[in-house]
Amino acid sequence: MVSFFANDVPVTVGKVGQVVDTTQDVKTKGYLNGKSALLIEVYKRSGSNTVDVSDNILKKVSLINKSLEKHEGAPKIQIVRDNAKAIRMNLEDVKLTIFEGIFLAIIVVYLFLGNFKSTFITIMALPNSLIGAFILMGIAGFSVNMLTLMALSLAVGLLIDDAIVVRENIFRHIEEGEDPKSAAEKGTNEVMLAVVATTLAIIAVFLPVGFLQGMVGQFFKEFGLTIVFAMTISLFDALTVAPMLSAYLIGKIDKTKKPSWLEKVVYAPADKFNDFYNVVEKKYEQLIKFTLKHKLRIILISLAVLVLSLGSVVKIPKTFMPTNEWGEFFVNLEAKPGTSLNQMDKYAVQIDELLRKEKEIEMVSISVGNTNGESNVASLYVQMVPSNKRKRSTGDMKVYVRKLLDPYKEAMNPKVADVSMAGEDSPFFVILKGNDLETLSNEASILMEKFKTIPGLVDIDTNYKAGKPEYQVKMIPSKMVKLGVQSISAGMELRGMVEGLLPAKYRENGMEYDIRVMLNDNQKDISRQFDQLYVPNVNMQLVKLKNVAEPIVTTGPSKIFRRNRSRYVAIMGNLGKNGAIADITAQAKKILDKEKLPEGVEYEFSGSSEDFVDLFRNMIIAAGLSVVFIYFVLASLYESLIIPFTIMMALPLAIIGALLALLITGHSINMFTMIALIMLFGLATKNSILLVDYTQQLMRKGLPRDEALVRAGVVRLRPILMTTFALIAGMLPLALGLSEVGKFRSSMGVAIIGGLISSTFLTLVIIPAVFGYMDTFRLWTRKLLGRPLTREIDREEE
């Protein structure tokens, strides 16, 4: 029963309308590989583990599918896209990288030491450090995830560095005829300060990384602190376990004993390598003597090389995060405003059939329309066959699909988007802010044409879509006042005529159903019946709509966007193959600065462009803090303000190789390579610490400075090369990126290996040349300040 105003007699619903048990109007449609499908999106709760949620869903889906087998039509739930898939792939790849790195590091140690017992003692640092790191991670509340495992994969070479230095020095003393116990004690004491200094320098590098701010800080907090945990345990192992095992497991070397045929076969590779190393050692001795005779020339050549390498930065692409090669991407379609859901459905199915003809595409799911009520949009998720079953990479396939869909640009405006860790939004995003929407739209159109000239930027579009058909009812204030009509009540009445009203709910068997009161479909077009429509006034009397309003047929924007209370129009774009967001942003900024924007119009970058700026700023802060912390550590250990500068001369030397390696291999400067560059700060000081520390020890024993430098260079050459090659071996699987997900972070390994090669070679040459000048300057400053030439640390040594 219903009651009408000014009528006291109730009327049944059946006399004024009809009741129909039906469903809501279709607003979206879904397909999977050409068949109709119901697409369900499942979101994890904030703070929960993605992989755990995914595993539980997969178990639940399996149980549901078993129960559905008996139902009519045998419906089945199929997983279309799983965000945990990429995480699992990365976890497996990182685990494999760790084991590969360990294996290669073992080979390096064996070749240099040529002794299985010494190799075993050195490698024992790896399980000890990794187990200790996991314990500290558990105490800190860290989980075993992609970042913590990636940190441990990087630390594989680092973890045995300290043990290599200690064990090699003990091994050298045993080779010189000392008994194992005294060799262990003496050898450990000789390098203790150097080992502590190198470890603290690396910790000083990664500690600031663990406390970065913003999104980058959240991303790398566990990464930085995990390396700190592992290095702390490795230092403890190198100064305790390695000497202890050396003292009790290694016997004296009997040079008179003839090896058996089996020993000759087993040790043949190490013996051949040892012969090669002896040649290298002699050549290096000649090189260091030449360097000491031509110090200034060597330093100037090194500076020239550094300046030239820094110039290569211009040619290296710069981006926030490397593009993934996970075999999946999106194709987003957007037809003209006002396109019906049925027409958009036809468009999407047409593109779907086109894509599924490609043999290298395994699955395509379609979602037509969206929850915002937009019927002119569709999204296609494309999954390729596994990488070992196809020839084209994900990037090549995206380029191909863009060309394939180019004929449909006018009707559907197709855009090929990445599926990345940073999200699914367009990486290039420029916002034009102002109050006049038409001015913003015109300016956006001008800029879009200019942005099309930027290499690497594709699928340029704007969020402003004009041309949406509108039938506006413009109220006439003077007539509204006379007849007592309010715009709010008139608007609600018109909305009810078109969309219907929800006055109540119907409950049955514990279920609730919306009751929608609406006009028949043939009565909803108010443009045809404008003269016959009525709206209520304040007294609830009906007034003809034409007496208080006039109709206007026009077009308007499909959406109006606001940011900080100002209207804005955004220009968006995707990255083409080898596109770098930082380079694209820089070129776009030049265009915007040259363009004279109308008064009241401002611009700002968002998305990955903004993220890269945040990344660069945080990395500069982290690098600055790392340098300061390294200096403080070295100054406190060596009781000198000058010696740390000598050691830290190696820092720029690492950058040379890293930049050249990125340039040669075609990798970009991104989040991972910036972490690699900061890591190189700690690694570069390692070699110079070993060299400078032993040089000072020899000088305290009375050797002249140049002779001490030559002797220290020859003695420390083996541990320096061992630690460097062990690190390179540990990084090699990462740099090669043989798997599909491994390529995502291979630039980090490339940068580290390049930096290690340059810093090691140049440190062995430059540091001896610089040491003489810096030591002279140190003595001069002490004399100038009236301080004794012999420091407290020198007296303790004596």
C-alpha positions in Angstrom: 0.0 0.0 0.0 1.2 3.5 -0.8 -0.2 6.9 0.1 0.0 10.0 -2.1 0.1 13.6 -0.9 -3.4 15.3 -0.7 -5.0 11.9 -0.9 -6.0 10.1 2.3 -7.1 6.9 0.5 -4.3 4.3 0.4 -3.6 2.8 -3.0 -2.1 -0.6 -3.8 1.1 -0.7 -5.7 -0.5 -2.8 -8.4 -2.8 0.1 -9.4 0.0 2.5 -10.2 2.8 0.2 -11.3 4.0 -3.4 -11.5 6.4 -5.4 -9.2 9.1 -7.3 -11.0 11.6 -9.7 -9.3 14.7 -9.0 -11.4 18.4 -8.2 -11.1 20.3 -4.9 -11.2 21.2 -3.4 -14.6 24.4 -4.9 -16.1 27.3 -2.4 -15.5 30.3 -4.6 -16.2 31.1 -7.7 -18.2 34.0 -10.2 -17.9 35.6 -12.8 -20.2 38.5 -15.3 -19.9 40.0 -16.6 -23.1 36.9 -15.7 -25.0 34.4 -17.2 -22.6 32.0 -15.3 -20.3 33.4 -15.2 -16.8 32.7 -13.6 -13.4 35.9 -11.8 -12.4 36.5 -11.6 -8.6 39.2 -9.4 -7.1 40.6 -10.3 -3.7 42.6 -7.8 -1.7 44.8 -8.5 1.3 44.5 -6.7 4.6 47.0 -4.0 5.2 50.2 -5.4 6.9 49.4 -9.0 5.9 51.8 -11.2 3.9 51.0 -11.4 0.2 52.4 -14.9 -0.3 50.6 -16.3 2.7 47.3 -14.8 1.6 47.9 -16.1 -1.9 48.7 -19.6 -0.6 45.6 -19.7 1.5 43.4 -18.6 -1.4 44.9 -21.2 -3.7 44.1 -23.9 -1.1 40.5 -22.6 -0.8 40.1 -22.4 -4.6 41.1 -26.1 -4.8 38.5 -27.1 -2.3 35.8 -25.1 -3.9 36.6 -26.5 -7.4 36.2 -30.0 -6.0 32.7 -29.1 -4.6 31.7 -27.5 -7.9 32.5 -30.6 -10.0 29.0 -32.0 -9.3 27.1 -28.8 -10.2 25.5 -28.3 -13.6 27.9 -27.1 -16.2 30.9 -28.0 -14.1 31.8 -24.4 -13.2 35.4 -23.8 -12.2 37.4 -21.1 -10.5 40.7 -20.2 -12.3 43.4 -17.9 -11.0 43.9 -15.2 -13.6 46.5 -13.0 -11.9 48.4 -13.6 -8.7 50.5 -10.7 -7.3 52.4 -13.3 -5.2 53.6 -15.0 -8.4 56.3 -12.4 -9.1 57.3 -12.5 -5.4 57.7 -16.3 -5.5 59.7 -16.1 -8.7 62.0 -13.5 -7.2 62.4 -15.5 -4.0 63.3 -18.6 -5.9 65.7 -16.6 -8.1 67.4 -14.9 -5.1 67.8 -18.3 -3.4 69.4 -19.7 -6.5 71.6 -16.7 -6.8 72.8 -17.1 -3.2 73.8 -20.8 -3.8 75.5 -20.0 -7.1 77.4 -17.1 -5.5 78.5 -19.4 -2.6 79.7 -22.1 -5.1 81.7 -19.5 -7.1 83.2 -17.9 -4.0 84.4 -21.4 -2.8 86.2 -21.9 -6.2 87.9 -18.5 -5.9 89.2 -19.2 -2.3 90.4 -22.7 -3.4 92.3 -21.3 -6.4 94.1 -18.7 -4.3 94.9 -20.8 -1.2 95.3 -24.1 -3.0 94.4 -26.0 0.2 91.1 -27.7 1.0 91.4 -27.2 4.8 92.1 -23.5 4.4 89.2 -23.2 1.9 86.9 -25.0 4.4 87.9 -22.7 7.3 87.3 -19.6 5.2 83.9 -20.8 3.8 82.7 -21.7 7.3 82.1 -17.9 7.7 79.2 -18.2 5.3 76.9 -20.6 7.2 77.9 -19.0 10.5 77.1 -15.5 9.3 73.9 -16.4 7.5 72.6 -18.3 10.6 73.5 -15.4 12.8 71.9 -12.9 10.4 68.6 -14.9 10.5 68.6 -14.9 14.3 69.1 -11.1 14.4 66.4 -10.7 11.7 64.0 -12.7 13.9 64.8 -10.6 16.9 64.2 -7.4 14.8 60.9 -8.8 13.6 62.0 -9.1 9.9 60.5 -11.7 7.6 62.2 -13.7 4.9 61.2 -11.8 1.8 62.6 -10.6 -1.5 64.5 -7.7 0.0 66.1 -9.6 2.9 67.1 -12.4 0.6 68.5 -10.0 -1.9 70.5 -8.4 0.9 71.9 -11.8 1.8 72.7 -12.6 -1.9 74.7 -9.3 -2.1 76.4 -10.2 1.2 77.6 -13.6 0.1 81.0 -12.2 -1.1 81.2 -9.7 1.8 80.7 -12.4 4.5 83.9 -14.2 3.7 85.9 -11.1 3.1 87.0 -10.8 6.8 87.7 -14.5 7.0 89.7 -14.4 3.8 91.9 -11.6 5.1 92.5 -13.3 8.4 92.9 -16.8 7.0 95.2 -15.6 4.2 97.5 -13.8 6.7 97.6 -16.8 8.9 98.3 -19.0 5.9 101.2 -16.7 4.9 102.8 -17.0 8.3 102.5 -20.8 8.2 104.1 -20.8 4.7 107.0 -18.8 6.3 107.6 -21.7 8.7 105.7 -20.7 11.9 103.7 -23.2 13.8 99.9 -23.0 13.4 99.1 -21.7 16.9 101.6 -18.8 16.8 100.7 -18.1 13.2 97.0 -17.9 14.1 97.7 -15.5 16.9 100.2 -13.3 15.1 98.4 -13.3 11.8 95.1 -12.3 13.4 96.6 -9.5 15.4 98.3 -8.1 12.4 95.1 -7.7 10.4 92.7 -7.2 13.3 92.5 -3.4 13.0 92.2 -3.6 9.2 89.4 -6.2 9.4 87.5 -4.1 12.0 87.9 -1.0 9.9 86.7 -2.7 6.7 83.6 -4.2 8.4 82.7 -1.0 10.2 83.1 1.0 6.9 80.6 -1.3 5.2 78.2 -1.1 8.2 78.6 2.7 8.0 77.4 2.5 4.4 74.3 0.4 5.0 73.2 1.8 8.3 71.9 5.1 6.8 70.2 3.1 4.0 68.1 1.3 6.7 66.8 4.7 7.9 65.9 6.5 4.7 62.6 8.3 4.6 59.6 8.0 2.3 58.7 5.1 0.1 62.4 4.4 -0.6 63.0 4.1 3.1 60.2 1.7 3.6 61.4 -0.3 0.7 65.1 -0.6 1.8 64.8 -0.6 5.6 65.0 -4.4 6.0 67.5 -4.5 3.1 70.1 -2.3 4.8 69.7 -3.6 8.3 69.9 -7.3 7.1 73.4 -6.6 5.6 74.4 -4.8 8.9 73.3 -7.9 10.9 75.2 -10.3 8.6 78.4 -8.2 8.6 78.4 -8.0 12.4 78.3 -11.8 12.7 81.0 -12.2 10.0 83.4 -9.9 11.9 82.9 -12.0 15.0 83.5 -15.2 13.1 86.6 -13.8 11.4 88.2 -12.9 14.7 87.2 -16.0 16.6 86.3 -19.1 14.6 88.8 -18.6 11.7 91.9 -18.3 14.0 90.7 -21.2 16.2 90.2 -23.5 13.3 93.5 -22.4 11.8 95.3 -23.2 14.9 93.9 -26.7 15.4 93.0 -28.0 11.9 96.1 -26.8 9.9 99.4 -28.5 10.4 102.8 -27.3 9.4 103.6 -27.3 5.7 106.2 -29.9 4.7 107.7 -28.6 1.6 110.0 -31.7 1.3 107.1 -34.1 1.1 106.3 -35.3 -2.4 102.6 -35.2 -3.3 100.8 -38.3 -4.4 99.4 -38.6 -8.0 95.9 -38.0 -6.6 97.0 -34.8 -4.8 98.7 -33.7 -8.0 95.4 -34.1 -9.9 93.3 -32.4 -7.2 95.6 -29.5 -6.7 96.6 -29.1 -10.4 94.1 -26.2 -11.0 95.3 -24.4 -7.9 99.0 -24.9 -8.8 98.5 -23.6 -12.3 96.6 -20.6 -10.9 99.4 -20.1 -8.3 102.0 -20.0 -11.1 99.9 -17.3 -12.9 99.5 -15.4 -9.6 103.3 -15.3 -9.1 103.7 -13.7 -12.5 101.0 -11.1 -11.7 102.7 -10.4 -8.3 106.1 -9.7 -10.0 104.4 -7.4 -12.6 102.6 -5.6 -9.9 105.8 -5.0 -7.9 107.3 -3.4 -11.1 104.1 -1.3 -11.5 104.1 0.0 -8.0 107.8 1.0 -8.2 107.0 2.8 -11.4 104.1 4.5 -9.7 106.2 5.8 -6.8 108.6 7.3 -9.3 105.8 9.1 -11.2 103.3 9.9 -8.5 101.9 13.2 -9.9 101.5 11.8 -13.4 99.6 8.8 -12.2 97.3 11.0 -10.0 96.6 13.4 -12.9 95.8 10.5 -15.3 93.4 9.0 -12.7 91.6 12.4 -12.3 91.2 12.6 -16.1 89.7 9.1 -16.3 87.3 10.0 -13.4 86.1 13.2 -15.2 85.6 11.3 -18.4 83.7 8.6 -16.7 81.4 11.1 -15.0 80.6 12.5 -18.4 79.2 9.1 -19.3 76.3 9.8 -16.9 74.6 11.9 -19.6 74.4 8.9 -21.9 73.2 6.4 -19.3 69.4 6.2 -19.1 67.9 7.1 -15.7 64.7 5.7 -14.4 63.0 4.9 -11.0 62.7 1.1 -11.4 63.7 -1.1 -14.3 60.9 -2.6 -16.4 60.0 -6.1 -15.5 60.2 -9.1 -17.8 57.5 -11.2 -16.1 55.5 -12.0 -19.3 52.4 -10.0 -18.4 51.0 -6.6 -19.3 47.7 -4.7 -19.6 45.9 -3.3 -22.7 43.5 -0.5 -21.7 40.8 0.6 -24.1 38.8 3.8 -23.8 36.1 4.6 -26.4 34.5 8.0 -26.9 32.3 9.3 -24.0 28.8 8.1 -24.2 29.7 4.7 -25.8 27.3 2.1 -24.5 28.4 -1.0 -22.6 27.2 -3.3 -25.4 29.3 -1.4 -28.0 32.3 -1.4 -25.7 31.8 -5.1 -25.2 32.1 -5.6 -28.9 35.2 -3.5 -29.1 36.9 -5.5 -26.3 36.0 -8.9 -27.7 37.4 -7.8 -31.1 40.8 -6.9 -29.5 40.7 -10.1 -27.5 40.3 -12.3 -30.6 43.2 -10.4 -32.2 45.5 -10.9 -29.2 44.7 -14.6 -28.7 45.8 -15.4 -32.3 49.3 -14.8 -31.1 50.9 -18.2 -30.2 53.1 -16.5 -27.5 50.1 -15.3 -25.6 48.7 -17.8 -23.2 45.8 -16.1 -21.5 43.7 -12.9 -21.9 41.1 -11.8 -19.4 38.7 -8.9 -20.1 36.9 -6.5 -17.8 34.4 -4.2 -19.7 33.1 -1.2 -17.8 34.1 -0.3 -14.2 32.6 0.2 -10.8 32.4 3.9 -11.4 29.7 3.4 -13.9 31.9 4.2 -16.9 30.7 2.0 -19.8 33.2 3.3 -22.4 36.3 1.6 -20.8 37.7 -1.9 -20.9 40.9 -3.5 -19.5 42.6 -6.6 -20.9 45.1 -8.5 -18.8 47.5 -10.4 -21.1 49.7 -13.3 -19.9 52.4 -14.7 -22.2 53.6 -18.3 -22.3 56.7 -19.1 -20.1 59.9 -17.5 -21.2 61.5 -20.8 -22.3 58.7 -21.3 -24.8 58.8 -18.0 -26.6 61.3 -15.9 -28.5 60.0 -12.5 -27.8 60.6 -10.7 -24.5 57.8 -8.9 -22.7 59.1 -5.6 -23.9 59.2 -6.8 -27.6 55.7 -8.1 -27.3 54.4 -4.8 -25.9 56.0 -3.0 -28.9 54.4 -5.5 -31.3 51.0 -5.1 -29.6 51.1 -1.3 -29.9 51.7 -1.6 -33.6 49.0 -4.2 -33.9 46.4 -2.0 -32.3 47.4 1.2 -34.0 44.5 1.0 -36.6 42.1 1.0 -33.6 43.5 4.2 -32.1 40.6 6.5 -33.2 37.8 4.2 -32.0 39.3 2.7 -28.8 42.5 4.7 -27.9 44.4 1.5 -26.8 47.3 1.8 -24.3 49.7 -0.9 -23.4 50.7 -0.7 -19.7 53.2 -2.4 -17.5 52.5 -4.6 -14.5 55.1 -3.3 -12.1 56.0 -3.3 -8.4 55.3 0.4 -8.3 51.7 0.0 -9.4 49.6 0.0 -12.5 49.2 3.8 -13.0 51.0 5.5 -15.9 54.7 6.1 -14.9 54.7 9.5 -16.7 52.1 11.9 -15.0 52.1 15.7 -15.4 49.4 17.7 -13.6 48.2 21.1 -14.9 46.3 22.9 -12.1 44.0 25.9 -12.5 40.4 27.1 -12.1 39.3 27.3 -15.8 38.8 23.7 -17.1 38.7 24.8 -20.8 42.0 26.6 -20.5 43.6 23.6 -18.9 42.2 21.3 -21.6 43.5 23.5 -24.4 47.0 23.7 -22.8 47.0 20.0 -22.3 46.3 19.4 -26.0 49.2 21.7 -27.0 51.6 20.0 -24.6 50.6 16.5 -25.7 51.6 17.2 -29.2 55.0 18.5 -28.0 55.5 15.5 -25.7 55.1 13.1 -28.6 58.6 14.2 -29.7 60.2 12.8 -26.5 61.9 9.4 -27.3 60.7 6.5 -25.1 57.4 8.1 -24.2 54.3 6.3 -25.7 50.6 6.1 -25.2 50.3 9.8 -24.4 46.8 10.7 -23.3 44.9 13.0 -21.0 42.3 12.3 -18.3 40.1 15.1 -19.6 37.6 13.6 -22.0 35.2 16.2 -23.5 32.3 15.3 -25.8 30.2 13.4 -23.3 26.5 14.0 -24.3 24.6 15.9 -21.7 21.0 17.0 -21.3 21.0 19.8 -18.8 18.0 21.2 -17.0 18.8 24.8 -16.3 16.6 26.2 -13.5 15.3 29.8 -13.8 15.7 31.5 -10.4 13.0 34.2 -10.9 10.3 31.6 -11.8 11.4 29.2 -9.0 10.8 31.9 -6.4 7.4 32.7 -7.7 6.2 29.1 -7.8 8.1 28.0 -4.6 10.3 25.4 -6.3 13.7 24.5 -4.8 16.5 23.3 -7.0 17.4 20.5 -4.6 13.9 19.0 -4.5 13.6 19.4 -8.3 17.0 17.7 -8.8 16.0 14.8 -6.6 12.8 14.3 -8.4 14.5 14.3 -11.8 17.2 11.9 -10.5 14.4 9.5 -9.3 12.8 9.6 -12.7 16.0 8.5 -14.4 17.8 6.3 -11.9 14.9 5.4 -9.6 14.8 5.5 -5.7 15.6 3.0 -3.0 12.9 3.7 -0.4 13.1 0.3 1.4 14.5 -3.2 1.5 12.8 -6.6 1.2 13.9 -9.4 3.5 13.4 -13.1 2.8 15.2 -16.1 4.3 17.9 -13.9 5.9 18.6 -12.1 2.6 18.1 -8.5 1.8 16.9 -7.2 -1.6 16.8 -3.5 -2.7 13.4 -2.2 -3.6 13.8 0.3 -6.4 11.0 2.5 -7.5 11.5 3.6 -11.1 9.8 4.6 -14.3 9.4 2.3 -17.2 12.3 2.3 -19.7 10.3 4.2 -22.3 9.5 6.9 -19.7 13.1 7.6 -18.6 14.1 9.9 -21.5 13.2 13.3 -19.9 14.3 15.1 -23.1 11.3 13.7 -25.0 8.8 14.4 -22.2 10.2 17.6 -20.8 6.9 19.5 -21.3 4.9 16.8 -19.4 7.1 16.5 -16.4 6.2 17.9 -12.9 8.4 18.7 -9.9 7.2 19.4 -6.3 7.3 22.9 -4.7 7.7 23.6 -1.0 4.0 22.9 -0.4 4.3 19.6 -2.1 2.2 20.8 -5.0 3.2 19.7 -8.5 4.5 22.4 -10.8 5.3 21.8 -14.5 9.0 21.6 -15.1 8.9 23.8 -18.2 7.5 26.7 -16.0 10.6 26.9 -13.9 13.4 25.5 -16.1 14.6 25.3 -19.7 16.4 22.3 -21.4 19.9 22.6 -22.8 21.5 19.9 -25.1 25.3 20.1 -24.9 28.5 18.1 -24.2 30.8 18.1 -21.2 33.7 16.4 -19.5 33.2 12.8 -18.5 34.9 13.6 -15.2 36.2 16.6 -13.3 39.4 16.1 -11.2 40.5 18.1 -8.3 43.8 18.3 -6.4 44.2 20.5 -3.3 40.8 22.1 -4.1 42.0 23.1 -7.6 40.8 21.6 -10.8 43.4 19.8 -12.8 44.0 18.1 -16.1 46.6 15.3 -16.2 48.8 14.3 -19.1 49.8 10.6 -18.9 52.1 8.3 -20.8 53.7 4.9 -20.7 57.3 4.0 -21.2 58.4 2.4 -24.5 61.1 -0.2 -24.7 64.3 1.2 -23.1 62.3 4.3 -22.0 63.8 6.0 -18.9 61.4 8.0 -16.7 64.1 10.5 -15.4 65.3 11.3 -18.9 61.7 11.7 -20.2 60.8 13.9 -17.2 63.9 16.1 -17.9 62.9 16.6 -21.5 59.2 17.3 -20.6 60.4 19.8 -18.0 62.3 21.7 -20.7 59.2 21.8 -22.9 57.1 23.0 -20.0 59.6 25.7 -19.1 59.7 27.0 -22.7 55.9 26.9 -22.9 54.3 30.1 -21.7 51.5 28.7 -19.5 48.4 30.9 -19.2 48.0 32.9 -16.1 46.8 30.9 -13.1 48.0 27.6 -14.6 50.7 25.6 -12.8 52.3 22.2 -13.4 53.8 19.5 -11.3 55.1 15.9 -11.9 53.6 12.9 -10.1 53.9 9.1 -10.4 57.3 7.6 -11.1 58.7 11.1 -12.0 58.1 12.2 -8.5 59.3 8.9 -7.1 62.6 9.2 -8.9 63.2 12.7 -7.4 62.4 11.3 -4.0 64.8 8.4 -4.6 67.6 10.6 -5.8 67.3 13.0 -2.8 67.3 10.1 -0.3 70.2 8.4 -2.0 72.2 11.6 -1.9 71.5 11.9 1.8 72.4 8.2 2.4 75.7 8.6 0.4 76.6 11.8 2.3 76.0 10.1 5.6 77.9 7.0 4.5 81.0 9.1 3.6 80.8 11.0 7.0 80.3 7.8 9.0 83.2 6.1 7.1 85.5 9.0 7.9 84.5 9.0 11.6 85.2 5.2 11.9 88.6 5.5 10.2 89.6 8.6 12.1 88.8 6.9 15.4 90.5 3.7 14.6 93.7 5.2 13.2 93.8 8.3 15.5 94.4 10.6 12.6 92.4 13.1 10.6 94.6 12.7 7.5 94.9 9.0 7.0 91.1 8.5 6.4 91.3 10.9 3.5 94.1 8.7 2.0 91.9 5.6 2.4 88.8 7.4 1.1 90.6 8.4 -2.1 89.4 5.1 -3.4 85.7 6.1 -3.3 85.6 8.0 -6.6 87.6 5.2 -8.2 84.7 2.8 -7.7 82.3 5.1 -9.5 84.4 5.0 -12.7 83.9 1.3 -13.3 80.3 1.3 -12.2 79.3 4.0 -14.7 81.3 2.5 -17.5 79.8 -1.0 -16.9 76.3 0.4 -17.0 77.1 2.3 -20.2 78.7 -0.7 -22.0 75.9 -3.1 -21.0 73.1 -0.7 -21.7 71.6 -0.8 -18.2 70.0 2.2 -16.5 70.6 4.2 -13.4 67.7 3.1 -11.1 66.8 2.3 -7.6 69.0 -0.9 -7.6 72.1 0.7 -9.2 72.0 3.6 -6.7 72.1 1.1 -3.9 75.0 -0.5 -5.7 76.9 2.8 -5.9 76.4 3.4 -2.2 77.5 -0.2 -1.5 80.7 0.5 -3.5 81.7 3.2 -1.1 82.2 0.6 1.6 83.8 -1.9 -0.8 86.3 0.6 -2.2 87.6 1.5 1.2 88.2 -2.2 2.0 91.2 -2.5 -0.4 92.8 0.8 0.6 92.4 0.0 4.3 94.4 -3.3 3.8 97.1 -1.5 1.9 97.4 1.6 4.1 97.2 -0.4 7.4 100.0 -2.7 6.5 102.1 0.1 5.1 101.9 1.9 8.5 102.8 -1.3 10.3 106.0 -1.7 8.2 106.9 2.0 8.7 106.6 1.6 12.4 109.1 -1.2 12.1 111.6 1.1 10.5 111.1 0.6 6.8 111.4 3.7 4.6 108.0 4.9 3.2 108.5 3.9 -0.4 109.9 0.5 0.5 107.1 -0.1 3.0 104.6 0.7 0.2 106.2 -1.7 -2.2 106.3 -4.5 0.5 102.7 -3.8 1.6 101.5 -3.9 -1.9 103.1 -7.2 -2.7 102.0 -8.8 0.6 98.5 -7.5 0.5 98.0 -8.2 -3.2 96.7 -11.7 -2.6 94.0 -10.9 0.0 92.9 -7.9 -2.0 92.5 -9.9 -5.2 90.9 -12.8 -3.2 88.3 -10.6 -1.6 87.6 -8.8 -4.9 87.2 -12.0 -6.9 85.1 -13.6 -4.2 82.8 -10.6 -4.3 82.7 -10.6 -8.1 82.0 -14.4 -8.0 79.1 -13.7 -5.5 77.7 -10.9 -7.7 78.1 -12.8 -11.1 74.8 -14.7 -10.9 73.0 -11.4 -10.1 74.7 -9.5 -12.9 74.0 -12.2 -15.5 70.3 -12.2 -14.7 69.8 -15.5 -16.6 66.2 -15.9 -15.4 63.3 -13.7 -16.4 63.0 -12.1 -13.0 66.8 -12.0 -12.6 67.0 -9.4 -15.3 64.9 -7.0 -13.2 67.8 -6.4 -10.8 70.8 -7.4 -12.9 71.9 -3.7 -13.2 72.8 -3.9 -9.5 75.3 -6.7 -10.1 76.7 -5.1 -13.2 77.4 -1.8 -11.3 79.0 -3.6 -8.4 81.3 -5.7 -10.6 82.3 -2.8 -12.7 83.0 -0.7 -9.6 85.0 -3.5 -7.9 87.2 -4.0 -11.0 88.0 -0.3 -11.3 88.4 0.4 -7.6 90.7 -2.6 -7.1 93.0 -1.9 -10.0 93.2 1.8 -9.4 93.5 1.4 -5.6 96.6 -0.7 -6.1 98.1 2.0 -8.2 96.6 5.3 -6.9 96.8 4.8 -3.2 100.6 4.3 -3.1 101.0 7.5 -5.2 98.7 9.5 -2.9 100.0 8.0 0.3 103.3 9.8 0.1 101.8 13.2 -0.4 99.2 12.7 2.4 101.7 11.3 4.8 104.0 14.2 4.3 101.0 16.6 4.8 100.1 14.7 8.0 103.6 15.1 9.4 103.7 18.8 8.4 100.4 19.5 10.2 101.4 17.7 13.4 104.7 19.7 13.4 102.7 22.9 12.6 100.4 22.3 15.5 103.2 21.4 17.9 102.2 17.8 18.3 104.6 14.9 18.5 105.2 13.1 15.2 104.7 9.7 16.8 101.0 9.0 17.6 99.8 7.0 20.5 98.9 4.2 18.2 102.5 4.1 16.9 103.9 3.8 20.4 101.5 0.9 21.2 102.8 -0.8 18.1 106.4 -0.4 19.1 
